[in-house]
């Protein structure tokens, strides 16, 4: 059974740092794309980042240069290192398994078939 | 950008249609997620019209032109939730703003 369990959320001051973890079971993180998606209180879903099976990472403009996604293959765990945090980063952060489908000439399509329970990050003084 | 109506209401047993609009959306694949209050999103449709295992047959999807539609036939009280459409474009996932489905 596929499971994703986030941890590491909490209260942090503006400008501070926090690292989220996402422990996976039932599949191997290194063989899959993995994404982070966040949801501000009372708002919709916002994609944050993806790491592909080769370890390449891509980020939303809103977090580029401040957030870093990585993984530990021995622990089958995904991480999101968040630096220079701002009030607008306050959200529940979900990790999700990212399925990719290639079609046409060089086109790709991603969707998220499994989600964790989420970790709340609150940025406030 | 993906545009969704903020809310849709439907009576139990009736058909609910939730739409997602975007420029040439029919040229892309669309996914749909259901999020019940206090829960994580759940994939209910992918590649426009494919249902993941465990999703009831009353959920169906279509995508053409500038509009993708998630249709729920014989809507039940348990279907009440927020629904989000999603596409992949230029190495980025884009979500619609979400539609709150009320079953009353």
Interface residues (C-beta under 8 A of the other chain):
Chain A: X35 X37 X44 X45 X46 X47 X50 X58 X60 X94 X99 X101 X103 X108 X109 X110 X111 X112 X113 X114 X115 X116 X117 X118
Chain B: X28 X29 X31 X33 X35 X40 X41 X42 X43 X46 X47 X52 X84 X86 X87 X88 X91 X92 X93 X94 X95 X96 X97 X98
